[in-house]
Amino acid sequence: MSALQLYNSLTRKKEVFTPIDPDHVRLYACGPTVYNYAHIGNARMAVVFDLLARVLRTQYAKVTYASNITDVDDKIMAASEETGASINEITEKYTKIYNDDMAALGCALPDIQPKATAHIGDMIKIIEDLIARDHAYASDGHVLFHVPSFEKYGGLSGRSRDEQIAGARVEVASYKKDPADFVLWKPSSDNEPGWESPWGYGRPGWHIECSAMSAVHLGLPFDIHGGGADLKFPHHENEIAQSCCASGSEDDLSGFAKVWVHNGFVTVEGEKMSKSLGNVQLAHDLAQKYPGPVLRLALLSAQYSKPLDWTEQRIGEAGKLYEKLQRALADDGDASGAPDAALVEALCDDLNTPLAFVRLNELLKDAGRAPGVLRASLDLLGVVVVPAEAAAVESDPAIDALVAERSAAKADKNFARADEIRDQLAAQGIEIIDTPDGAQWKRV
């Protein structure tokens, strides 16, 4: 079996992955802040690290994949104020939606999905350790990490000090010793979420959350830390600073995580995705419009570390590939087999999915003789194919009418009604299958 190679953002080179403990590989990826629907960039992260966990499991007996839920954040507070819903209602709602949407894209739940609010005590302990080691200080109800105390700060991103300050969009505040210092703990008013701490009633800064959750569930150091390229600075830079300094690993940037993996940015039809341009693509909306496996194929069509331009053409090409797979697996029965060796080798080369797709298309030509190999290869990629013939063609006027109404609601972007109909049918044991040829249903 080929050795897994990954591009390590910390060393800036592709390396053969060597686990700290071959009997237990530990992977952490930064998860969502749950105040709204996840966009396609968030979905790319989830799909990439789901794939990485799958590939790791082909080589190691035990893999623990943790990815957090940030359920305390100023954006959540703003959403609560805007909608009138409680913070708990918002976070529970969007955590479920996120997990459901990622499941539609073929992502298994992480082995561990910790929530920030369950680890406040762990965050306070790290902050206390940082103060004791002269890497942090309390000021005006805040606690801040003192960036000049850590000589290796900037080692992940390679930014100069001026770039660090500009890139972090740091707040110029009287309580800071240095403009680059960042918040570990901040005060909360009576109507804001907060917890008692040695520095008063307050809540954690964003960066400290992942340092605490990864340490509690994976231990330090762990093997792989991942996330989107947008998190490299300042979030991941600050995580390294906090974790290395609190644990006494100031001279070793890998004292927190040995390998750093970052997936590339997502653009939409050649433009940056932004609210101002009105081109934000939500995973929830896309999953209503296209089969989940088609979206997963589109997300994996570019190598994970490269930019991905999300276009109708890319989705269309993924749809055509999915249709080929449906036809190829229409009569595969109970065929079993192992993933194709060449496809596995491509994935072991820094998750080279474009090369894996070349091999996938070659397998399609021989699918009649080796359907089990094709099926196992798709399982490794996390692509669940429902053969077109397997989608039931039962007829029931009442159900047909509801399915047709759901399709019309989706076309009108009335996704709330579409979801309501889906849930109504699910309660009756009816599964809706979205295919390139339209929605079909079957009893389960």
C-alpha positions in Angstrom: 0.0 0.0 0.0 1.3 3.5 -0.9 2.4 5.7 2.0 0.1 8.7 2.6 1.7 12.0 1.7 0.3 15.3 2.8 1.3 18.9 2.3 2.1 20.3 5.7 1.4 24.0 5.9 3.7 24.3 8.9 6.8 23.0 7.1 5.6 24.2 3.7 6.3 20.9 1.9 4.7 17.6 1.1 5.7 14.9 3.5 5.2 11.2 4.1 2.7 11.1 7.0 4.1 9.5 10.1 1.7 9.2 13.0 2.8 10.0 16.5 1.2 6.6 17.5 0.6 4.2 14.6 -2.1 2.5 16.8 -4.2 5.7 17.1 -4.2 8.6 14.5 -5.8 11.8 15.8 -7.3 14.4 13.4 -9.0 17.7 14.3 -10.7 20.1 11.9 -12.3 23.5 12.7 -16.1 23.2 12.4 -18.8 25.8 12.0 -20.1 28.7 14.0 -23.8 27.8 14.1 -25.8 30.9 13.6 -26.8 30.5 9.9 -26.7 28.0 7.0 -23.3 26.8 5.9 -22.0 28.0 2.5 -20.3 25.9 -0.1 -16.9 26.9 1.3 -17.8 25.4 4.7 -19.1 22.3 2.9 -15.8 21.9 1.0 -13.9 21.8 4.4 -16.3 19.1 5.7 -16.0 17.0 2.6 -12.2 17.3 2.4 -11.6 16.2 6.0 -14.3 13.5 5.8 -12.3 12.1 2.8 -9.0 12.4 4.7 -10.5 10.5 7.6 -11.7 7.8 5.2 -8.2 7.5 3.6 -6.5 7.4 7.0 -8.8 4.5 8.0 -7.5 2.4 5.0 -4.1 2.5 6.6 -4.6 2.7 10.4 -6.7 0.5 12.7 -7.9 3.4 14.8 -8.5 7.0 13.7 -10.3 9.6 15.8 -11.7 12.5 13.9 -12.9 15.5 16.0 -14.5 18.6 14.5 -16.1 21.2 16.8 -19.2 23.2 17.0 -18.8 26.9 18.0 -21.9 27.7 19.9 -20.8 30.9 21.7 -19.9 33.8 19.4 -20.8 37.4 18.8 -22.4 36.4 15.5 -24.7 34.1 17.3 -25.6 36.9 19.8 -26.4 39.2 16.8 -28.6 36.6 15.2 -30.5 36.1 18.5 -31.0 39.9 18.8 -32.2 40.1 15.2 -34.6 37.2 15.2 -35.8 37.2 18.8 -34.9 33.5 19.1 -32.9 32.4 22.1 -29.2 31.6 21.6 -29.9 28.0 22.5 -32.7 27.8 19.9 -30.4 29.2 17.2 -27.4 27.0 17.9 -29.5 23.8 18.2 -31.3 24.6 15.0 -28.3 25.3 12.9 -26.2 22.5 14.3 -28.9 20.0 13.2 -29.2 21.7 9.8 -25.4 21.6 9.3 -25.1 18.0 10.2 -28.1 17.1 7.9 -26.7 19.1 5.0 -23.2 17.6 5.4 -24.8 14.1 5.6 -26.5 14.8 2.3 -23.0 15.4 0.9 -21.8 12.0 2.1 -20.0 13.2 5.2 -20.2 10.9 8.2 -20.5 12.6 11.6 -17.1 13.2 13.2 -16.2 10.7 15.9 -16.3 13.6 18.3 -18.2 16.8 17.8 -17.5 18.9 20.9 -19.4 22.1 21.6 -17.6 25.2 22.9 -20.0 25.8 25.7 -19.2 22.4 27.2 -15.5 23.3 27.6 -15.5 26.7 29.2 -13.7 25.3 32.3 -11.0 23.9 30.0 -10.5 27.3 28.3 -10.2 29.0 31.7 -7.5 26.5 32.7 -5.5 27.2 29.6 -5.8 31.0 30.2 -4.7 30.5 33.8 -1.6 28.6 32.6 -0.8 31.3 30.0 -0.9 34.0 32.7 1.2 31.9 35.0 3.8 31.5 32.2 3.8 35.3 31.4 2.2 34.8 28.0 -1.1 36.5 28.9 -2.3 39.3 31.2 -5.6 40.5 32.6 -6.7 44.1 31.8 -10.0 45.9 32.2 -12.0 42.7 32.5 -10.3 41.2 29.5 -7.5 38.6 29.3 -5.1 38.9 26.3 -2.4 36.8 24.8 0.8 38.9 24.7 2.1 38.3 21.2 5.7 39.6 21.8 6.1 37.0 24.5 6.2 34.3 21.8 9.1 34.7 19.5 7.9 32.1 17.0 4.5 33.8 16.4 3.9 33.9 12.7 5.6 30.6 12.0 2.6 29.0 10.4 1.5 31.9 8.1 5.0 33.3 7.5 3.7 36.8 8.0 5.8 39.7 9.2 4.7 41.6 12.3 3.1 44.5 10.3 1.2 41.9 8.1 0.1 40.1 11.3 -1.4 43.3 12.7 -3.1 44.3 9.4 -4.3 40.8 8.6 -5.9 40.3 12.0 -7.7 43.6 11.8 -6.7 44.1 15.4 -8.7 46.3 17.7 -6.8 49.3 19.0 -7.8 49.3 22.6 -6.5 51.0 25.8 -6.4 47.6 27.6 -3.8 46.2 25.2 -0.1 46.2 25.9 0.6 45.6 22.2 -1.6 46.2 19.1 -1.1 42.5 18.1 -2.3 41.1 21.4 -5.5 39.1 21.0 -8.4 38.3 23.3 -8.6 35.1 25.3 -11.5 36.2 27.6 -13.8 39.2 27.5 -16.5 40.6 29.8 -20.2 40.0 29.2 -23.0 42.3 30.2 -26.0 41.0 32.1 -28.0 40.3 29.0 -25.1 38.5 27.2 -24.1 34.9 27.6 -21.3 34.5 30.1 -19.7 32.4 32.8 -18.0 33.2 36.0 -14.2 33.3 35.8 -11.2 34.6 37.9 -11.5 37.7 35.7 -15.2 38.3 36.2 -18.4 37.3 34.4 -17.5 36.9 30.7 -17.1 34.6 27.7 -14.1 33.2 25.8 -12.5 34.7 22.7 -12.9 32.7 19.5 -9.3 31.3 19.2 -9.1 29.7 22.6 -12.0 27.4 22.0 -10.3 25.0 19.5 -7.2 24.9 21.6 -9.2 23.6 24.6 -11.4 21.2 22.7 -8.6 19.6 20.7 -6.4 19.2 23.8 -9.2 17.6 25.8 -10.4 15.1 23.2 -7.1 14.3 21.3 -4.3 15.2 23.7 -1.2 17.1 22.8 0.5 16.9 20.5 -1.9 15.3 18.0 -1.3 14.3 14.4 -3.3 16.5 12.0 -5.0 19.9 12.4 -7.1 21.1 9.5 -9.4 23.8 8.2 -10.0 26.3 5.5 -7.1 28.4 4.2 -9.0 31.5 5.5 -8.3 30.2 9.1 -4.6 30.0 8.7 -4.2 33.5 10.0 -5.1 34.6 12.5 -7.1 31.7 13.9 -4.7 28.8 13.5 -1.7 31.1 14.2 -3.3 32.0 17.5 -4.2 28.4 18.3 -0.5 27.5 18.0 0.6 30.4 20.1 -1.9 29.6 22.9 -1.4 25.8 22.9 2.4 25.8 22.6 2.9 28.5 25.3 0.4 26.9 27.7 2.0 23.5 27.4 5.6 24.7 27.6 6.4 24.0 23.9 7.4 27.5 23.0 10.4 26.3 21.0 8.4 23.8 19.0 5.6 24.9 16.7 4.6 21.3 16.2 4.1 20.9 20.0 0.4 21.4 19.3 -0.2 19.6 16.0 2.4 17.9 13.9 0.8 18.4 10.5 -1.4 21.3 9.3 -3.7 20.7 6.3 -5.6 23.6 4.7 -8.2 23.4 1.9 -8.3 26.1 -0.7 -10.7 29.0 -1.2 -14.0 28.7 -3.1 -15.0 31.3 -5.7 -18.3 31.4 -7.5 -18.2 31.8 -11.3 -14.8 33.4 -11.0 -15.7 35.9 -8.3 -15.2 36.0 -4.6 -18.2 34.7 -2.7 -19.7 37.5 -0.7 -23.0 38.9 0.6 -22.4 42.2 -1.2 -22.2 40.4 -4.6 -25.2 38.3 -3.7 -23.5 35.1 -4.8 -23.2 33.2 -1.6 -24.0 29.6 -2.3 -25.6 27.8 0.7 -25.1 24.1 1.0 -28.7 23.7 2.2 -30.1 25.3 -0.9 -27.8 23.4 -3.2 -28.8 20.1 -1.6 -32.4 20.8 -2.4 -31.6 21.4 -6.0 -29.0 18.7 -6.8 -28.4 15.2 -5.5 -25.9 15.2 -2.7 -23.4 12.8 -4.5 -23.3 15.3 -7.4 -22.3 18.1 -5.1 -19.7 15.9 -3.4 -18.2 15.0 -6.8 -18.1 18.6 -7.8 -16.4 19.6 -4.5 -13.8 16.8 -5.0 -13.1 17.6 -8.6 -10.3 20.0 -7.7 -7.4 18.9 -5.5 -8.3 20.1 -2.0 -5.5 22.6 -1.5 -6.1 24.4 -4.8 -8.8 27.1 -5.3 -12.2 25.7 -6.4 -14.3 27.8 -8.7 -18.0 26.8 -8.1 -19.7 27.0 -11.5 -22.8 25.6 -13.2 -20.4 23.9 -15.6 -18.6 22.1 -12.8 -21.9 20.9 -11.3 -23.1 19.8 -14.7 -19.9 17.7 -15.3 -20.3 16.1 -11.9 -24.0 15.4 -12.8 -22.9 13.6 -16.0 -20.4 11.5 -14.1 -23.0 10.6 -11.5 -25.4 9.5 -14.3 -22.6 7.2 -15.7 -22.1 5.7 -12.3 -25.8 5.1 -11.9 -25.9 3.2 -15.2 -22.8 1.3 -14.4 -24.1 0.1 -11.1 -27.6 -0.6 -12.1 -27.1 -4.4 -12.0 -24.2 -4.8 -9.6 -26.2 -6.8 -7.1 -24.2 -7.8 -4.0 -20.8 -7.5 -5.7 -18.0 -6.9 -3.3 -14.4 -5.9 -3.7 -11.6 -3.7 -2.5 -11.0 -0.1 -3.7 -8.9 0.1 -6.9 -5.2 0.3 -6.1 -4.4 3.1 -8.5 -7.3 5.2 -7.1 -6.0 4.6 -3.6 -2.5 5.5 -4.7 -3.8 8.8 -6.1 -5.6 9.6 -2.9 -2.5 8.8 -0.9 -0.7 11.4 -2.9 -2.0 14.4 -1.0 -5.6 13.5 -1.7 -5.1 13.9 -5.5 -8.8 13.7 -6.4 -8.4 14.8 -10.0 -6.1 11.9 -10.6 -8.5 9.6 -8.7 -11.3 10.8 -11.0 -9.3 9.8 -14.0 -9.0 6.4 -12.6 -12.7 6.4 -11.7 -13.6 7.0 -15.4 -11.3 4.2 -16.4 -13.1 1.9 -13.9 -16.4 2.9 -15.5 -15.2 1.3 -18.8 -14.7 -2.0 -17.0 -17.6 -1.8 -14.5 -19.4 -4.7 -15.9 -16.5 -7.1 -15.0 -15.6 -5.5 -11.7 -18.6 -3.7 -10.2 -17.4 -4.5 -6.7 -14.1 -2.6 -7.2 -16.0 0.4 -8.5 -18.4 0.3 -5.6 -15.6 0.0 -3.1 -13.7 2.9 -4.7 -16.8 5.1 -4.5 -17.3 4.1 -0.9 -13.7 5.3 -0.2 -14.5 8.6 -1.9 -17.7 8.9 0.1 -19.9 8.9 -3.0 -23.2 7.0 -2.5 -24.7 6.1 -5.9 -28.4 5.2 -6.1 -28.8 3.4 -9.5 -31.5 5.0 -11.6 -33.3 1.7 -11.8 -33.2 1.3 -8.0 -35.1 4.5 -7.4 -38.6 3.2 -7.0 -41.3 3.9 -9.6 -44.2 3.0 -7.3 -47.3 5.0 -7.9 -49.5 6.6 -5.3 -51.5 9.6 -6.3 -51.3 11.3 -2.9 -47.6 10.7 -2.6 -47.0 11.7 -6.2 -48.8 14.9 -5.6 -46.7 15.8 -2.5 -43.5 15.0 -4.4 -44.6 17.2 -7.2 -45.5 20.0 -4.8 -42.1 19.6 -3.2 -40.4 19.9 -6.6 -42.4 23.1 -7.3 -41.5 24.5 -3.9 -37.8 23.9 -4.6 -38.1 25.6 -8.0 -39.7 28.6 -6.2 -37.0 28.6 -3.6 -39.6 27.8 -0.9 -37.2 25.5 0.8 -39.1 25.6 4.1 -42.1 24.0 2.4 -39.9 21.5 0.6 -38.4 20.5 3.9 -41.8 20.2 5.5 -43.0 17.8 2.7 -39.8 15.8 2.9 -40.2 15.4 6.7 -43.9 14.6 6.3 -43.2 11.8 3.9 -40.3 10.5 5.9 -42.7 10.1 8.9 -44.7 7.8 6.6 -41.6 5.8 5.7 -41.2 7.4 2.3 -37.8 8.4 1.1 -37.4 11.0 -1.7 -34.5 10.5 -4.0 -33.3 13.5 -6.0 -31.9 12.4 -9.4 -30.8 14.4 -12.4 -34.1 13.2 -14.0 -36.2 14.6 -11.1 -37.4 13.5 -7.7 -38.4 9.9 -7.2 -39.6 8.0 -4.1 -39.5 4.7 -2.4 -40.8 3.1 0.7 -38.1 2.3 3.3 
